[in-house]
Amino acid sequence: MVRSLAFCLALAFLTPPAQAATAKEIKEVAQEMVCLCGDCNRESLATCICTSFAVPQREHIGQLLDRGKSRQEIIDEYVSTYG
């Protein structure tokens, strides 16, 4: 039991901390998609400033990147969801 706990603690300290996705990484993915807010002229999701769709979707892209999803996996997920 003590060995298991010691092993788990050692593993926790040896595992590098996850890095949050940068704004640049998020925009690199978002530039491949268009905003679907309905208020803009289908601007790039990377540049649209609407708070109803673009901002939350960029935050979602950041969360997916943080979880280790690749650019292509995220794009594929969006295509599957939104067409």
C-alpha positions as CSV (number, residue, x, y, z in Angstrom):
1,M,0.0,0.0,0.0
2,V,2.8,2.4,0.9
3,R,4.7,1.5,-2.2
4,S,1.7,2.1,-4.3
5,L,1.2,5.6,-2.8
6,A,4.9,6.4,-3.2
7,F,4.8,5.3,-6.8
8,C,1.7,7.4,-7.5
9,L,3.3,10.5,-5.9
10,A,6.5,10.0,-7.8
11,L,4.6,9.6,-11.0
12,A,2.6,12.8,-10.3
13,F,5.8,14.8,-9.8
14,L,7.5,13.3,-12.9
15,T,4.6,14.0,-15.3
16,P,5.0,17.4,-16.9
17,P,2.2,19.8,-16.3
18,A,-0.3,20.3,-19.1
19,Q,0.1,23.5,-20.9
20,A,-2.8,25.6,-21.8
21,A,-3.4,26.3,-25.5
22,T,-2.1,29.6,-26.7
23,A,-4.2,32.2,-28.5
24,K,-2.0,31.5,-31.6
25,E,-2.7,27.8,-31.5
26,I,-6.4,28.4,-31.1
27,K,-6.5,30.8,-34.0
28,E,-4.6,28.4,-36.2
29,V,-7.4,25.9,-35.8
30,A,-10.2,28.4,-35.9
31,Q,-9.0,30.0,-39.1
32,E,-10.1,26.8,-40.9
33,M,-13.7,27.4,-39.9
34,V,-16.3,30.0,-40.4
35,C,-18.5,31.6,-37.8
36,L,-22.1,30.4,-37.7
37,C,-23.5,33.2,-35.5
38,G,-25.8,34.5,-38.3
39,D,-24.9,38.1,-37.6
40,C,-21.6,38.3,-39.6
41,N,-21.0,37.5,-43.2
42,R,-19.6,34.1,-42.3
43,E,-16.3,35.5,-41.2
44,S,-13.4,33.3,-40.1
45,L,-14.0,31.8,-36.7
46,A,-10.5,33.1,-35.9
47,T,-11.5,36.8,-36.4
48,C,-15.2,37.1,-35.8
49,I,-15.9,39.1,-32.6
50,C,-19.4,37.9,-31.9
51,T,-20.0,36.8,-28.3
52,S,-22.9,34.5,-29.2
53,F,-20.9,31.9,-31.2
54,A,-17.3,32.8,-32.1
55,V,-15.9,33.5,-28.6
56,P,-17.4,30.4,-26.9
57,Q,-16.3,28.3,-29.9
58,R,-12.7,29.5,-29.7
59,E,-12.8,28.7,-25.9
60,H,-14.0,25.3,-26.8
61,I,-11.2,24.8,-29.3
62,G,-8.7,25.8,-26.6
63,Q,-10.2,23.2,-24.2
64,L,-9.9,20.5,-26.9
65,L,-6.3,21.4,-27.5
66,D,-5.7,21.3,-23.8
67,R,-7.0,17.8,-23.8
68,G,-4.5,16.8,-26.4
69,K,-6.8,16.8,-29.5
70,S,-4.9,17.5,-32.7
71,R,-5.9,20.3,-35.1
72,Q,-7.3,17.8,-37.6
73,E,-9.3,16.0,-34.9
74,I,-10.9,19.3,-33.8
75,I,-11.7,20.2,-37.4
76,D,-13.2,16.8,-38.0
77,E,-15.3,17.1,-34.9
78,Y,-16.7,20.5,-36.0
79,V,-17.4,19.1,-39.5
80,S,-19.3,16.2,-38.0
81,T,-21.3,18.6,-35.7
82,Y,-21.9,21.5,-38.0
83,G,-21.4,20.1,-41.5
